Amino acid sequence: MRKEEKTQILESIAAQIQETPNFYITDISGLNAEQTAKLRKDCFEKNIKLVVVKNTLFHKAVEKMENEEANLLLGILEGPTAIMYTETPNAPAKLIKKYLDEGSEKPALKGAYVQECAFVGAEKLNELCNIKSREELIGEIVGLLQSPARNVVSALQSAGGKLAGIVKTLSERE
């Protein structure tokens, strides 16, 4: 590969990291064409971009980020590597877990950089599955904020008939 091609690929990787800062480093070696096609289809449906990369080029792209947390992932860039870029932080983890639950050994998680935190090792998969997306967190906060208001409205509605009766009785006494 010529130097110009390497530079172009490096810039492409750096731009992809900039665009979608959540990424998973996986090993998909050993999958046959049918399994790889199924994985790519599943990734596409979940809005995950799956790219096979050269370790040295990805290593340089991560170093270019100048992020200490991301640099923790440099040690796992060995052997065949595929990167899963995503906007939804837990989508690749759930997809990998689904494949593992079905009895497949691949894709295998090597590590991830999610929400500005590095996760190294396959044992972090359950942790990554439990990460909530921005939309899920906003939904929970809105639900928590609405809960007290709903309780007050509900109490007023259930007591509405009683209050009307009390007000009527008090007004009749005068």
C-alpha positions as CSV (number, residue, x, y, z in Angstrom):
1,M,0.0,0.0,0.0
2,R,1.4,3.4,-1.0
3,K,1.9,6.2,1.5
4,E,-0.9,8.3,-0.1
5,E,-3.4,5.4,0.3
6,K,-2.4,5.0,4.0
7,T,-2.8,8.7,4.6
8,Q,-6.2,8.7,3.0
9,I,-7.3,5.7,5.0
10,L,-6.0,7.3,8.2
11,E,-7.8,10.5,7.5
12,S,-11.0,8.5,6.8
13,I,-10.7,6.6,10.1
14,A,-10.0,9.8,12.0
15,A,-13.1,11.5,10.4
16,Q,-15.3,8.5,11.3
17,I,-14.1,8.6,14.9
18,Q,-14.8,12.4,15.0
19,E,-18.3,11.8,13.5
20,T,-19.3,8.8,15.7
21,P,-17.1,8.9,18.8
22,N,-18.6,5.6,20.2
23,F,-16.8,2.6,18.8
24,Y,-16.3,-1.1,19.6
25,I,-13.2,-3.0,18.7
26,T,-14.1,-6.6,17.8
27,D,-12.7,-9.8,16.2
28,I,-14.9,-11.2,13.4
29,S,-12.2,-13.6,12.0
30,G,-13.4,-17.1,11.2
31,L,-16.8,-16.1,10.1
32,N,-17.7,-17.5,6.7
33,A,-19.3,-15.3,3.9
34,E,-22.8,-16.1,5.0
35,Q,-22.2,-15.3,8.6
36,T,-20.4,-12.1,7.7
37,A,-23.2,-11.0,5.5
38,K,-25.7,-11.7,8.3
39,L,-23.6,-9.7,10.7
40,R,-23.3,-6.8,8.3
41,K,-27.1,-6.8,7.7
42,D,-27.8,-6.8,11.5
43,C,-25.3,-4.0,11.9
44,F,-27.0,-2.0,9.1
45,E,-30.4,-2.5,10.7
46,K,-29.2,-1.2,14.0
47,N,-27.4,1.8,12.5
48,I,-23.9,0.4,13.2
49,K,-21.1,0.9,10.7
50,L,-18.9,-2.2,10.6
51,V,-15.4,-1.7,9.1
52,V,-12.4,-4.0,9.0
53,V,-9.2,-2.0,9.6
54,K,-5.4,-2.5,9.8
55,N,-4.3,-2.3,13.4
56,T,-1.4,0.1,12.6
57,L,-3.6,2.6,10.9
58,F,-6.3,2.4,13.6
59,H,-3.5,2.7,16.2
60,K,-2.3,6.0,14.6
61,A,-5.9,7.3,14.3
62,V,-6.5,6.7,18.0
63,E,-3.2,8.3,18.9
64,K,-4.2,11.3,16.8
65,M,-7.2,11.7,19.1
66,E,-4.8,12.7,21.9
67,N,-7.1,11.2,24.5
68,E,-5.6,9.3,27.5
69,E,-8.7,7.2,27.9
70,A,-8.8,6.1,24.3
71,N,-5.1,5.3,24.5
72,L,-6.0,2.5,26.9
73,L,-7.3,0.6,23.9
74,L,-4.0,0.6,22.0
75,G,-2.9,-2.6,23.7
76,I,-5.7,-4.7,22.3
77,L,-5.0,-3.9,18.7
78,E,-3.6,-7.3,17.8
79,G,-4.9,-9.9,15.4
80,P,-7.8,-9.3,13.0
81,T,-9.8,-6.2,14.0
82,A,-13.1,-4.9,13.0
83,I,-14.5,-1.6,14.3
84,M,-18.2,-1.0,15.0
85,Y,-19.0,2.7,14.9
86,T,-22.3,3.7,16.5
87,E,-24.4,6.7,17.7
88,T,-26.3,4.5,20.2
89,P,-23.8,3.5,22.9
90,N,-25.2,0.1,23.7
91,A,-26.3,-1.2,20.3
92,P,-23.2,-3.1,19.3
93,A,-22.9,-4.6,22.8
94,K,-26.5,-5.9,22.6
95,L,-25.8,-7.2,19.1
96,I,-22.6,-9.0,20.2
97,K,-24.4,-10.5,23.2
98,K,-27.2,-11.7,20.9
99,Y,-24.7,-13.6,18.8
100,L,-23.0,-15.1,21.8
101,D,-26.4,-16.2,23.3
102,E,-27.1,-17.9,20.0
103,G,-23.9,-20.0,20.5
104,S,-21.6,-18.1,18.1
105,E,-18.1,-17.3,19.3
106,K,-17.8,-14.3,17.0
107,P,-18.0,-11.3,16.9
108,A,-15.8,-11.2,19.9
109,L,-15.4,-8.0,21.9
110,K,-11.9,-6.8,22.4
111,G,-12.7,-3.4,23.8
112,A,-14.8,-0.3,23.3
113,Y,-14.7,3.5,23.6
114,V,-18.2,4.6,24.7
115,Q,-19.2,8.0,26.1
116,E,-15.6,9.0,26.5
117,C,-14.7,5.9,28.6
118,A,-12.5,3.0,27.5
119,F,-13.7,-0.6,28.2
120,V,-11.0,-3.2,27.7
121,G,-11.8,-6.9,27.5
122,A,-14.7,-9.2,26.7
123,E,-15.8,-9.3,30.3
124,K,-17.1,-5.7,30.0
125,L,-19.9,-6.8,27.6
126,N,-22.6,-6.8,30.2
127,E,-21.6,-3.4,31.5
128,L,-21.7,-2.1,27.9
129,C,-25.2,-3.6,27.4
130,N,-26.5,-1.7,30.4
131,I,-25.3,1.7,29.2
132,K,-28.3,3.9,28.5
133,S,-28.5,6.0,25.4
134,R,-29.1,9.8,25.6
135,E,-32.7,9.3,24.6
136,E,-33.3,6.6,27.3
137,L,-31.8,8.9,30.0
138,I,-34.0,11.9,28.9
139,G,-37.1,9.6,28.9
140,E,-36.3,8.5,32.5
141,I,-35.8,12.1,33.7
142,V,-39.0,13.2,32.1
143,G,-40.8,10.3,33.7
144,L,-39.4,11.1,37.1
145,L,-40.3,14.8,36.7
146,Q,-43.9,13.9,35.6
147,S,-44.5,11.4,38.4
148,P,-45.1,13.9,41.3
149,A,-47.4,16.0,39.0
150,R,-49.4,13.0,38.0
151,N,-49.8,12.0,41.7
152,V,-51.1,15.5,42.6
153,V,-53.5,15.5,39.6
154,S,-54.7,12.0,40.4
155,A,-55.3,12.9,44.0
156,L,-57.2,16.0,43.1
157,Q,-59.3,14.1,40.5
158,S,-60.2,11.3,43.0
159,A,-61.0,13.8,45.7
160,G,-62.8,16.1,43.3
161,G,-66.3,14.7,44.1
162,K,-65.6,14.9,47.9
163,L,-64.3,18.5,47.6
164,A,-67.3,19.6,45.7
165,G,-69.5,18.0,48.4
166,I,-67.6,19.7,51.2
167,V,-67.7,23.1,49.5
168,K,-71.4,22.7,48.8
169,T,-72.1,21.7,52.5
170,L,-70.0,24.7,53.8
171,S,-71.8,27.1,51.5
172,E,-75.2,25.9,52.6
173,R,-74.3,26.4,56.3
174,E,-73.6,30.0,55.8
